[in-house]
């Protein structure tokens, strides 16, 4: 926010300029008289400059004068504004110190009339330093020479600009501060109330392709020498006015092994398929839904449709995560900051975290994917579990059919699973009121080669801080199953209890053959140790079977965050019981997950230790990554596998280029085997700026893109017209973070790595604008990205001004420290400020338009006054500074006093 001192100075800029012109004119007309007179400071010659370096404003204003030989500025003001370690002692009439580095020393000695800059000594000539009431006023040209920078005064705009060939220390400090501010949470907006931009579907859009190609060699005692070549291609685009994606992967010999294809549409607003109001439908390789007693989510070729919210889990007490896991990648799952599990590369190129338990309240899950080139991708999903999990009077449905385990286009051999075969189902959920909901579903599944048909129903009820669900399922061949589930909060503890009974030979995806009952209890509690929070999880599960084999499993897990290191320890105990003889020894295992940073090294590790019946390490794996340069990273791995009795060590370097990433690795094992490999990753897709193709190291096919065009909206209609200039070097924002990209000479910039189907606000980073009198016309434009597709947004810039006034009570008396908001015609808060000690307030950088001023809610409550003020302001070319004068709190009528001058309030320094 521009300080009040800026306003004081602007008030007499016009007078200063006029006085300067008159003085110069007089000197030219009467040169003899001018040379005979000696200049002395007067209020008529006083100036107040804004000191600027690039996009940054320095200090609170610099005082100065217009002399008979040019412009001089106050040296003390310059020292403070630029944070220069120069000590000015008016008594000794000396200034000593250094400028922008310790080697750049400077000494100004008024008594000896000399200036020593490093080893160079100069005489102070008349007209270089003036004694004025404020102190030393130094001629701008002389100051430029002593500081080795260029100070350029602009009287018409009361600006003093610092120009330098290289960035100065204070500029770098301000840039660091600006970058830090960009990663802090920004003001949140109701995205639905902001302008929207949608990209219509087309019959054909050229797909974007993500490619990973690996080549390597191995030499060991068993297989001798062998070489492998493996690749994976993932494409996404549009066909037949629907999105499609395809994944092709090969075996170790480069022969195509798996091909998955899917066509789909996803709309978070639920406007698909007309009266069905679907949020998602898909054909091809799809995953079905799960229920508590019958169905488990499995992948296969088929079709599905649903109107469930895009982020809604299948079951209210647990959820599953699935996704593409390219070769060489691994994944981590976090819940509320607690590391739960790892997933490593699988042959089918997917990761799965199945039936992850949910806690009562907010569950923030984060799946973090790590690539072989040092890539990091994060997918955050927040799942609420509470009384509003199904809105009242709202109905959700789903329907799906697929052939589990089969790809739409099978290239390799079929690998049968327990659920293999065609299966289908349909389900409905209905919120009866704010606390009660019901659900029903029908299934036809094939399990272990036999067809089973099911009917399942459930009712859910909120009781205080607890959710209770009762479910029942019937196998139409005769078996039944019952389930009771409780999720609740008791103090600071989260409790989950579940009991399942099966009779009549009931079998399903969720209940295995011969299972009679399963009872479980889980407790999550966070202990406080000083300033640290230690989450602890304990669960116990007891199962009974018809063949007399019962089991008891108890697991405890504790997480601890120590500065940058997150540790999760897990201890599992399993006991088998049998009615027909010994059940075997107890099995006890310990597991440690580590993730964090030590110095410059990022560490991830997992260790599994068998405590009983035989003490030994089962598996140990550690990975360390550290930065080699701006575009390079090292990666080291250590591991031990007890089953193979083999230890291994590997090293790799990742080099990221603009268009691709390259990794080189080498590995050695204790059995004498050696391995080495190269991994190339890149993406290829249409360039939305030119229509041609572009290569990129970003994942174009997996993520969405935006093409932003920034222009100066000269007629203020919000639309880009022919001839309106485009804006260069303007940085953009995507959501709550900076996009770290700037517009080119044609005002265009491409933003990559946008999460698909999640609305995001694309806006302009105001701090990157070169002038405070040019501002974004809107907070931004909301888009809903689609994978592999670039959505075009146009972002207008408009001229800006200021709104000022004084907040007073009815009957007189200024009100200090009150928060105020400037609201546009659409009801959006565009600026915020606070009144000063005398009630004065200023909104700066206000885009042209009509506004109202209101008191912030918290301030209004604190001083017990209404929020609304009868203050209106119009900012345009004729009223660049809208002066509201005295704005009375509680007044029913107030007329805005708008000025028609660009100057501020007039005052002398």
SVG drawing of the C-alpha trace seen along z (x, -y; Angstrom):
<svg xmlns="http://www.w3.org/2000/svg" viewBox="-36 -41 79 123">
<polyline fill="none" stroke="black" stroke-width="0.4" points="0.0,0.0 1.3,-3.5 2.0,-5.4 0.4,-8.6 3.6,-10.5 3.2,-9.7 -0.1,-11.4 1.3,-14.5 4.0,-14.8 1.7,-14.4 -0.4,-17.3 2.1,-19.9 3.7,-18.1 1.8,-20.2 2.8,-23.4 6.4,-22.2 6.5,-21.5 5.0,-24.9 7.4,-26.7 10.3,-24.9 9.2,-25.9 8.8,-29.5 12.2,-29.5 13.9,-28.0 12.1,-30.5 13.2,-33.4 16.8,-32.3 16.7,-32.1 15.2,-35.6 17.5,-37.2 20.8,-35.3 22.8,-38.0 20.4,-38.2 20.3,-34.4 24.0,-34.1 24.3,-36.8 21.8,-35.2 22.7,-32.4 20.1,-29.6 18.6,-28.9 15.9,-26.4 12.3,-27.5 9.0,-25.8 8.2,-26.7 11.1,-24.5 10.3,-21.5 9.8,-18.1 8.8,-14.6 9.7,-11.7 8.7,-8.0 12.0,-6.1 11.6,-3.1 13.9,-0.3 12.3,1.8 9.0,3.0 9.9,2.2 9.1,-0.9 11.8,-1.9 11.1,-3.6 8.4,-6.1 9.4,-8.9 12.6,-11.0 12.6,-14.7 14.3,-17.0 14.5,-20.4 14.6,-21.9 17.7,-24.1 19.0,-26.6 21.3,-23.8 18.9,-20.8 17.5,-18.4 18.9,-17.5 17.7,-14.9 18.1,-14.4 21.1,-12.2 19.7,-10.8 16.4,-9.8 18.4,-8.0 20.5,-6.1 17.4,-4.9 15.4,-4.1 18.1,-2.0 19.4,-0.5 22.9,-1.6 25.5,-1.1 26.6,-4.8 26.8,-6.8 25.9,-10.5 27.3,-12.7 26.1,-16.2 28.2,-17.4 31.5,-16.3 30.1,-17.1 31.2,-13.6 29.5,-10.6 31.5,-7.4 30.8,-3.7 30.3,-1.6 27.7,-1.4 26.7,2.0 29.7,4.0 32.3,3.7 35.0,3.0 33.0,0.0 33.9,-2.5 32.7,-6.0 33.7,-9.0 32.2,-12.5 34.0,-15.2 32.4,-18.6 35.1,-20.4 37.8,-19.4 35.4,-19.6 36.3,-16.2 34.8,-12.9 36.8,-9.6 35.3,-6.7 37.5,-3.6 41.0,-4.9 39.7,-7.8 39.6,-11.3 37.5,-14.2 36.8,-17.7 33.3,-18.8 32.4,-21.4 29.8,-24.2 26.3,-23.0 27.0,-19.3 25.8,-19.5 23.4,-22.1 22.6,-22.8 18.8,-22.8 16.6,-22.7 16.3,-18.9 20.1,-18.3 22.3,-17.6 20.7,-17.9 22.9,-16.2 22.7,-16.9 21.2,-13.8 24.0,-13.7 26.7,-13.7 24.9,-11.1 24.7,-8.9 28.5,-9.1 29.3,-8.4 26.8,-5.4 27.8,-4.0 24.1,-3.8 21.8,-6.1 19.2,-8.2 16.6,-9.5 14.1,-12.1 10.6,-12.4 9.0,-15.6 5.7,-15.0 5.1,-11.8 7.2,-12.7 9.3,-9.6 13.0,-9.0 14.1,-5.8 17.2,-3.8 18.8,-2.2 21.6,0.3 23.2,2.8 23.1,5.5 20.7,6.2 21.5,4.3 21.5,6.0 18.3,4.4 16.6,5.6 17.6,9.2 16.4,8.9 13.0,7.5 12.8,10.3 13.3,13.0 10.7,11.3 8.3,11.3 8.9,14.9 8.3,15.9 5.0,13.9 3.9,15.8 4.0,19.2 1.9,18.1 -1.8,18.7 -3.6,16.1 -7.0,14.6 -9.6,17.2 -12.4,16.6 -15.8,18.1 -14.8,19.6 -18.4,19.9 -18.8,16.1 -15.8,15.3 -15.7,15.3 -15.5,18.7 -13.8,19.9 -14.6,23.3 -13.0,25.1 -15.6,26.8 -15.1,30.4 -14.1,31.1 -14.5,34.1 -10.7,34.4 -7.9,32.8 -4.4,34.0 -3.3,35.8 -0.4,35.0 2.0,37.9 4.1,38.6 6.9,41.0 9.4,42.9 12.1,45.0 14.6,47.1 17.6,49.0 20.0,51.0 22.3,53.9 22.8,56.5 25.5,59.0 25.2,61.6 26.3,65.2 22.9,66.8 21.9,65.2 25.2,63.9 24.9,60.7 21.6,59.4 20.3,56.1 16.8,54.7 14.7,52.0 11.5,50.9 9.1,48.0 5.8,46.6 3.6,44.1 0.6,42.3 -1.6,40.2 -4.6,38.0 -6.7,36.0 -10.2,35.8 -12.2,37.9 -15.9,37.8 -16.4,34.8 -15.1,36.9 -11.8,37.2 -9.7,40.2 -6.5,41.6 -4.4,44.6 -1.4,46.2 1.0,48.5 3.8,50.3 6.3,52.9 8.0,55.8 11.8,55.9 12.6,56.7 10.7,53.7 7.7,55.8 4.3,54.2 2.7,55.9 -0.2,53.9 -2.6,51.3 -5.3,49.6 -7.8,47.2 -10.6,45.2 -13.1,42.6 -14.9,40.5 -16.4,37.2 -16.1,35.6 -18.0,32.6 -17.9,31.5 -21.1,29.5 -23.1,32.7 -24.4,31.6 -23.7,34.7 -26.2,37.0 -29.1,34.7 -31.6,35.8 -29.1,38.2 -27.1,35.2 -24.0,37.3 -20.7,36.1 -18.7,38.9 -19.2,41.6 -16.5,43.8 -16.1,46.6 -13.1,48.8 -10.7,49.7 -12.6,48.6 -12.7,49.3 -15.9,50.3 -17.3,49.1 -17.0,50.8 -19.5,51.4 -19.0,52.5 -20.1,56.2 -20.1,57.2 -18.1,55.5 -14.5,54.4 -13.2,51.9 -11.5,53.7 -10.2,52.7 -11.2,54.1 -12.8,53.3 -16.4,52.1 -18.5,48.9 -19.7,46.9 -21.8,43.8 -22.4,41.8 -23.6,38.5 -21.5,38.8 -19.3,35.8 -15.9,36.2 -14.1,36.3 -16.6,38.6 -15.3,42.0 -17.0,45.3 -17.7,46.0 -18.2,43.6 -15.6,45.3 -12.9,46.1 -11.6,45.2 -9.2,46.4 -6.6,44.7 -5.6,45.8 -3.5,44.2 -0.9,44.6 2.5,45.4 5.1,45.1 8.1,47.4 10.7,46.4 8.3,44.3 7.1,45.0 4.4,43.5 3.7,42.5 0.3,42.1 -0.2,39.6 -3.3,39.0 -3.4,35.7 0.3,35.5 0.9,39.0 2.9,41.3 0.8,44.5 2.3,46.6 4.6,46.9 3.8,48.3 6.6,49.3 6.7,49.9 4.4,52.8 4.3,54.7 0.9,53.3 2.0,49.7 -0.5,48.8 -0.4,47.9 -3.1,49.0 -3.9,48.2 -7.0,50.3 -9.6,49.7 -7.7,47.0 -9.7,46.2 -11.2,42.8 -11.5,40.9 -14.4,38.8 -14.1,35.2 -11.7,34.0 -9.4,36.5 -6.7,34.9 -5.0,37.5 -1.9,36.8 -0.5,39.2 3.1,38.2 4.7,39.7 8.5,39.7 10.0,40.2 13.4,41.5 14.4,38.0 13.7,36.4 10.1,35.4 7.6,35.0 3.9,35.0 1.3,34.5 -2.4,35.3 -4.3,34.0 -7.8,35.2 -9.9,34.0 -12.6,36.4 -15.1,35.2 -16.7,37.8 -19.6,36.3 -23.3,35.6 -23.2,33.8 -21.5,36.6 -24.7,37.1 -26.7,33.8 -30.3,33.9 -32.9,34.6 -30.2,35.5 -29.8,38.7 -26.6,40.2 -26.5,43.1 -23.9,45.3 -24.0,48.1 -21.2,50.1 -20.2,53.3 -16.7,54.6 -14.7,57.7 -12.2,57.7 -8.6,58.2 -9.1,57.8 -7.8,54.8 -9.9,53.4 -7.1,54.4 -5.1,57.3 -1.6,57.7 0.0,60.1 -1.1,63.2 -4.2,63.0 -3.4,63.3 -6.5,64.7 -7.4,63.3 -10.0,64.2 -12.5,61.7 -11.8,62.5 -14.9,62.4 -17.8,60.1 -19.4,58.3 -21.9,55.5 -23.9,53.5 -26.2,50.5 -26.5,48.5 -28.5,45.6 -27.9,43.4 -30.4,40.9 -30.0,38.3 -33.3,38.4 -32.4,35.5 -29.4,33.8 -28.5,36.8 -29.9,39.9 -29.2,41.5 -29.9,44.8 -28.3,46.8 -29.2,49.9 -27.3,51.8 -27.6,54.9 -24.6,56.9 -23.8,59.8 -20.2,60.9 -18.0,63.8 -15.8,65.0 -13.4,68.0 -15.1,68.8 -18.7,69.0 -21.5,66.4 -23.1,64.8 -26.0,62.3 -26.4,60.0 -28.7,57.5 -27.2,55.0 -28.7,52.2 -27.5,49.9 -28.8,47.0 -26.5,44.4 -27.4,42.1 -25.5,39.3 -25.7,39.4 -23.9,36.5 -20.2,36.7 -20.7,40.3 -21.7,41.9 -23.4,45.3 -24.0,47.5 -25.9,50.8 -25.6,52.9 -27.1,56.1 -26.4,58.2 -27.9,61.4 -26.5,63.8 -29.5,64.8 -28.2,68.4 -28.9,68.3 -26.1,66.7 -26.5,63.5 -24.1,61.0 -24.6,58.3 -22.3,55.4 -22.3,52.7 -19.9,49.7 -19.3,46.8 -17.1,43.7 -16.8,41.1 -14.8,38.7 -14.3,38.9 -12.4,35.9 -9.2,35.8 -9.5,39.5 -11.0,40.9 -12.6,44.3 -13.6,46.8 -15.4,50.0 -16.7,52.6 -18.4,56.1 -19.3,58.4 -21.2,61.7 -21.6,64.1 -23.8,67.1 -25.1,69.7 -21.8,69.9 -21.8,66.2 -18.9,65.3 -18.0,62.0 -15.2,59.7 -15.1,58.4 -15.8,61.7 -13.6,64.7 -14.7,68.3 -15.3,70.0 -15.3,66.6 -17.8,66.4 -17.1,63.0 -14.7,60.2 -14.5,57.7 -12.2,54.7 -11.5,51.7 -9.2,48.8 -8.2,45.7 -6.3,42.7 -5.0,40.2 -2.5,37.4 -0.2,36.8 1.5,33.5 5.2,33.6 6.2,30.0 5.5,28.2 5.3,31.4 2.3,33.5 2.7,37.3 -0.1,39.2 -0.6,42.7 -2.8,45.4 -3.8,48.7 -6.1,51.3 -7.1,54.9 -8.9,57.4 -10.3,60.8 -11.6,63.2 -13.4,66.5 -13.7,69.2 -15.9,72.2 -12.8,74.5 -11.8,73.6 -8.9,71.3 -9.2,68.1 -6.8,65.2 -6.0,62.1 -4.1,59.2 -3.0,56.2 -1.1,53.3 0.3,50.1 1.6,47.2 3.2,43.9 4.5,41.0 7.0,38.4 8.1,35.2 11.5,34.0 12.3,30.7 12.5,31.9 12.3,35.7 9.1,37.6 9.2,41.1 6.4,43.6 7.0,46.8 4.7,49.8 4.5,52.9 2.3,55.8 1.5,59.0 -0.5,61.9 -1.7,65.0 -3.4,68.0 -5.9,70.2 -7.1,73.7 -9.7,76.2 -7.8,79.1 -4.2,78.7 -1.3,76.3 -1.8,73.0 1.9,72.1 4.1,69.5 3.3,65.8 4.3,63.6 5.7,60.2 7.1,57.7 8.3,54.1 8.3,51.6 9.8,48.2 9.0,45.5 11.2,42.4 10.8,39.4 12.6,36.1 15.6,33.9 19.0,33.9 21.0,30.9 20.7,30.8 19.8,34.5 16.2,35.7 15.8,39.2 13.1,41.8 13.4,45.2 11.6,48.4 12.9,51.1 11.0,54.3 12.3,56.4 10.9,59.8 10.8,60.0 9.3,63.5 9.4,66.4 12.9,65.7 14.7,62.4 16.0,60.9 15.7,58.1 13.3,58.9 14.0,55.8 15.7,52.5 15.6,49.8 16.9,46.2 16.9,43.5 18.7,40.2 18.4,37.3 20.3,34.0 20.7,31.1 23.8,31.0 22.9,27.8 19.8,25.9 18.9,28.6 20.7,31.7 20.1,34.0 21.9,37.0 20.1,40.1 21.6,42.8 20.0,46.1 20.9,48.7 19.0,51.9 19.0,55.4 16.6,58.3 16.7,61.2 14.9,63.5 17.7,63.2 20.4,62.6 21.6,59.8 22.6,56.2 22.7,53.6 23.9,50.0 23.1,47.7 23.9,44.2 22.3,42.1 22.3,38.6 19.3,36.8 19.6,34.0 16.6,31.9 16.5,30.0 13.8,27.8 12.4,30.4 13.3,33.7 14.9,35.3 17.7,37.9 18.8,40.2 22.0,42.4 22.2,45.1 24.6,47.7 24.1,50.5 26.2,53.1 25.2,56.0 26.9,58.2 26.5,61.3 28.7,59.7 26.0,58.6 26.3,55.3 23.7,53.2 23.6,49.8 20.9,48.0 19.7,44.8 16.2,43.4 14.7,40.8 11.5,39.0 9.7,36.3 6.3,35.1 5.1,34.1 2.0,32.2 0.4,29.3 1.7,25.9 -1.4,23.7 0.6,20.6 1.5,21.7 -0.5,24.8 2.7,26.7 4.2,29.4 6.4,28.8 8.6,31.0 8.5,30.5 9.9,32.1 6.5,31.4 3.8,34.1 1.5,32.7 -0.7,35.8 -1.4,36.4 -2.1,32.8 -4.0,29.8 -2.7,26.7 -3.8,23.1 -2.9,20.5 -3.2,17.1 -3.3,13.9 -2.7,10.6 -3.8,7.4 -4.5,3.8 -8.2,3.3 -8.3,-0.2 -12.1,-0.5 -12.9,1.4 -15.3,3.9 -13.3,6.9 -12.8,8.4 -9.7,8.3 -10.2,6.1 -8.1,5.7 -5.4,3.1 -5.4,3.4 -1.8,3.8 -0.5,7.0 1.4,7.1 4.9,8.6 6.8,9.9 3.7,10.2 3.8,13.2 0.7,15.3 -0.8,17.2 -2.5,20.6 -4.7,21.1 -2.8,20.1 0.7,20.3 2.7,18.4 2.9,20.1 6.5,18.9 6.0,18.1 5.8,14.7 4.1,13.6 6.1,13.3 6.2,10.4 2.7,11.3 1.3,11.3 1.0,15.2 2.1,17.6 1.5,21.4 0.9,22.8 1.4,26.5 0.9,29.1 -2.7,28.2 -4.7,30.8 -7.4,32.2 -11.1,31.5 -10.3,29.3 -11.4,25.7 -8.4,23.3 -8.2,19.5 -5.8,18.2 -4.8,14.6 -2.2,12.0 0.6,11.5 0.2,7.7 3.7,7.5 5.1,8.2 3.4,5.2 5.8,2.3 3.4,-0.5 1.1,-0.8 -1.3,-2.7 -2.0,0.5 -3.8,3.3 -5.7,6.5 -9.4,5.8 -10.4,9.0 -9.1,11.3 -8.7,13.9 -10.7,16.4 -11.7,19.8 -11.0,22.8 -11.6,26.6 -8.5,28.2 -8.7,31.4 -5.8,33.8 -3.6,33.0 -5.8,30.0 -4.9,26.3 -7.8,24.0 -7.5,20.4 -8.1,17.4 -7.9,13.7 -6.8,11.5 -7.4,7.8 -5.3,5.0 -6.8,1.6 -5.7,-1.8 -5.8,-2.3 -6.2,-5.1 -6.8,-5.7 -9.7,-6.1 -9.1,-8.2 -11.1,-9.6 -11.4,-10.1 -13.5,-7.9 -15.3,-9.9 -18.0,-9.3 -21.4,-11.0 -21.0,-14.4 -17.2,-14.5 -14.1,-12.5 -11.8,-10.5 -11.8,-6.6 -8.3,-5.1 -7.3,-1.4 -10.5,-0.4 -10.4,2.2 -12.1,1.1 -13.0,2.9 -13.5,1.6 -16.2,3.5 -16.8,3.5 -20.2,3.6 -20.1,7.5 -19.8,7.5 -16.2,8.6 -13.7,7.2 -10.9,5.8 -8.8,3.9 -8.4,3.7 -6.9,1.1 -6.9,-0.3 -7.6,-3.8 -4.6,-5.8 -4.4,-7.8 -6.5,-10.6 -9.0,-8.4 -7.4,-8.8 -7.6,-5.9 -6.3,-5.1 -7.0,-2.4 -4.2,-2.4 -3.9,-0.5 -7.7,-0.5 -8.8,0.5 -11.1,-1.9 -14.7,-1.3 -17.5,-2.1 -17.0,-1.1 -18.5,-1.2 -16.6,-1.3 -17.6,0.8 -16.2,1.6 -14.7,5.0 -16.9,7.3 -14.5,7.8 -13.8,4.1 -17.5,3.3 -18.1,5.7 -15.2,4.3 -16.4,0.7 -20.1,1.7 -21.1,-0.1 -22.9,1.0 -20.8,2.6 -22.4,0.6 -21.2,-3.0 -23.0,-5.3 -19.8,-6.0 -19.5,-5.7 -16.5,-6.2 -15.9,-6.4 -12.4,-5.9 -11.8,-6.8 -9.8,-9.0 -11.5,-12.1 -11.3,-10.9 -8.0,-9.0 -8.0,-9.9 -11.5,-9.7 -11.7,-11.8 -14.5,-10.9 -13.8,-13.5 -15.3,-12.7 -17.1,-9.4 -19.4,-9.2 -20.1,-6.0 -23.8,-5.3 -24.7,-8.0 -27.6,-7.2 -26.5,-9.6 -23.1,-10.5 -22.0,-12.2 -18.6,-11.2 -16.3,-14.1 -14.4,-13.2 -11.5,-15.3 -10.5,-15.6 -6.8,-16.0 -4.0,-13.4 -2.3,-15.3 -2.7,-14.4 -3.2,-16.5 -0.9,-19.5 1.5,-19.9 5.1,-21.0 7.7,-18.7"/>
</svg>
